Amino acid sequence: MKKILVVDDSATVRQQVGLALSQAGFKIVEAVDGADGARQIEGSSDLSLVICDVNMPNMSGIEMLEQVKGGGQRASLPVIMLTTEGDPSLIARAKKAGAKGWIVKPFKADLLVSAARKLTAAA
């Protein structure tokens, strides 16, 4: 079973994402902000994918992405940004940092599941 880390400061969003993905057969773990997400990524070798919000307290999703991808050890871990943001400069920064996708909230569960399946197939 592929394990996905959902990083979002909204418990509701974590629940919605987790429900959609667990119903599709994924195991879900959660983090409440970018700092928590970075700790979990660095401490877990069995993650197949990270789905991450952009705007969060303590550490943003893009800052988390830059830290994790810059460290080398988890550089190949695919990350999808899931956010209300549509700012092209943020999207470009996330892609430069290694994000594999950008999904705008509110999200369609089938598109999220499809993206997760595609990105975890290689993992």
One Martini backbone bead per residue (centre of mass of N, CA, C, O) as a GRO file, in nm:
protein
  123
    1MET     BB    1   0.094   0.038   0.025
    2LYS     BB    2   0.066   0.361  -0.037
    3LYS     BB    3   0.221   0.653   0.105
    4ILE     BB    4   0.062   0.961   0.219
    5LEU     BB    5   0.134   1.302   0.267
    6VAL     BB    6  -0.065   1.544   0.443
    7VAL     BB    7  -0.026   1.906   0.410
    8ASP     BB    8  -0.228   2.094   0.645
    9ASP     BB    9  -0.388   2.341   0.849
   10SER     BB   10  -0.651   2.193   0.761
   11ALA     BB   11  -0.852   1.951   0.881
   12THR     BB   12  -1.059   1.936   0.653
   13VAL     BB   13  -0.865   1.891   0.419
   14ARG     BB   14  -0.727   1.640   0.529
   15GLN     BB   15  -0.990   1.476   0.534
   16GLN     BB   16  -1.069   1.496   0.232
   17VAL     BB   17  -0.808   1.382   0.114
   18GLY     BB   18  -0.793   1.122   0.283
   19LEU     BB   19  -1.060   1.000   0.186
   20ALA     BB   20  -1.006   0.986  -0.118
   21LEU     BB   21  -0.736   0.814  -0.091
   22SER     BB   22  -0.831   0.576   0.088
   23GLN     BB   23  -1.055   0.481  -0.114
   24ALA     BB   24  -0.802   0.425  -0.330
   25GLY     BB   25  -0.571   0.268  -0.132
   26PHE     BB   26  -0.436   0.464   0.060
   27LYS     BB   27  -0.204   0.573   0.289
   28ILE     BB   28  -0.245   0.807   0.564
   29VAL     BB   29  -0.069   1.101   0.651
   30GLU     BB   30  -0.015   1.381   0.881
   31ALA     BB   31   0.026   1.745   0.861
   32VAL     BB   32   0.005   2.090   0.994
   33ASP     BB   33   0.285   2.175   0.854
   34GLY     BB   34   0.589   2.227   0.715
   35ALA     BB   35   0.757   2.139   0.960
   36ASP     BB   36   0.612   1.871   1.007
   37GLY     BB   37   0.654   1.762   0.722
   38ALA     BB   38   0.965   1.762   0.719
   39ARG     BB   39   1.000   1.567   0.956
   40GLN     BB   40   0.843   1.327   0.827
   41ILE     BB   41   1.013   1.297   0.573
   42GLU     BB   42   1.292   1.256   0.718
   43GLY     BB   43   1.156   1.003   0.905
   44SER     BB   44   1.054   0.872   0.617
   45SER     BB   45   1.104   0.601   0.373
   46ASP     BB   46   0.775   0.523   0.277
   47LEU     BB   47   0.711   0.749   0.090
   48SER     BB   48   0.532   0.833  -0.226
   49LEU     BB   49   0.381   1.109  -0.129
   50VAL     BB   50   0.306   1.469  -0.146
   51ILE     BB   51   0.050   1.680  -0.004
   52CYS     BB   52   0.053   2.048  -0.033
   53ASP     BB   53   0.031   2.335   0.102
   54VAL     BB   54   0.123   2.672   0.107
   55ASN     BB   55  -0.044   2.825   0.335
   56MET     BB   56   0.139   2.831   0.644
   57PRO     BB   57   0.245   2.794   0.939
   58ASN     BB   58   0.602   2.826   1.014
   59MET     BB   59   0.578   2.668   0.713
   60SER     BB   60   0.571   2.656   0.400
   61GLY     BB   61   0.535   2.454   0.133
   62ILE     BB   62   0.776   2.570  -0.027
   63GLU     BB   63   0.985   2.563   0.198
   64MET     BB   64   0.964   2.260   0.241
   65LEU     BB   65   1.043   2.177  -0.043
   66GLU     BB   66   1.323   2.312  -0.048
   67GLN     BB   67   1.438   2.156   0.193
   68VAL     BB   68   1.389   1.859   0.098
   69LYS     BB   69   1.513   1.879  -0.194
   70GLY     BB   70   1.795   2.001  -0.099
   71GLY     BB   71   1.898   1.741   0.075
   72GLY     BB   72   1.863   1.472  -0.139
   73GLN     BB   73   1.736   1.216   0.000
   74ARG     BB   74   1.423   1.332  -0.106
   75ALA     BB   75   1.431   1.443  -0.411
   76SER     BB   76   1.227   1.213  -0.552
   77LEU     BB   77   0.984   1.306  -0.407
   78PRO     BB   78   0.667   1.355  -0.472
   79VAL     BB   79   0.489   1.677  -0.528
   80ILE     BB   80   0.176   1.826  -0.439
   81MET     BB   81   0.005   2.116  -0.481
   82LEU     BB   82  -0.259   2.238  -0.251
   83THR     BB   83  -0.445   2.535  -0.345
   84THR     BB   84  -0.568   2.874  -0.373
   85GLU     BB   85  -0.338   2.938  -0.547
   86GLY     BB   86  -0.250   3.120  -0.882
   87ASP     BB   87   0.033   3.224  -0.880
   88PRO     BB   88   0.280   3.211  -1.112
   89SER     BB   89   0.529   3.255  -0.921
   90LEU     BB   90   0.463   3.021  -0.727
   91ILE     BB   91   0.457   2.797  -0.935
   92ALA     BB   92   0.747   2.836  -1.033
   93ARG     BB   93   0.883   2.791  -0.758
   94ALA     BB   94   0.774   2.503  -0.713
   95LYS     BB   95   0.894   2.377  -0.969
   96LYS     BB   96   1.188   2.448  -0.904
   97ALA     BB   97   1.170   2.275  -0.626
   98GLY     BB   98   0.987   1.998  -0.745
   99ALA     BB   99   0.709   2.009  -0.831
  100LYS     BB  100   0.458   1.800  -1.003
  101GLY     BB  101   0.208   1.978  -0.893
  102TRP     BB  102  -0.109   2.185  -0.933
  103ILE     BB  103  -0.384   2.228  -0.712
  104VAL     BB  104  -0.696   2.378  -0.693
  105LYS     BB  105  -0.900   2.508  -0.472
  106PRO     BB  106  -1.134   2.326  -0.513
  107PHE     BB  107  -1.122   1.984  -0.538
  108LYS     BB  108  -1.110   1.694  -0.732
  109ALA     BB  109  -1.094   1.376  -0.638
  110ASP     BB  110  -1.031   1.233  -0.912
  111LEU     BB  111  -0.781   1.408  -0.981
  112LEU     BB  112  -0.615   1.344  -0.730
  113VAL     BB  113  -0.608   1.037  -0.763
  114SER     BB  114  -0.482   1.034  -1.044
  115ALA     BB  115  -0.220   1.179  -0.965
  116ALA     BB  116  -0.134   0.979  -0.747
  117ARG     BB  117  -0.116   0.729  -0.926
  118LYS     BB  118   0.091   0.839  -1.126
  119LEU     BB  119   0.322   0.917  -0.909
  120THR     BB  120   0.325   0.615  -0.765
  121ALA     BB  121   0.399   0.415  -0.995
  122ALA     BB  122   0.720   0.480  -0.975
  123ALA     BB  123   0.761   0.424  -0.651
   0.00000   0.00000   0.00000
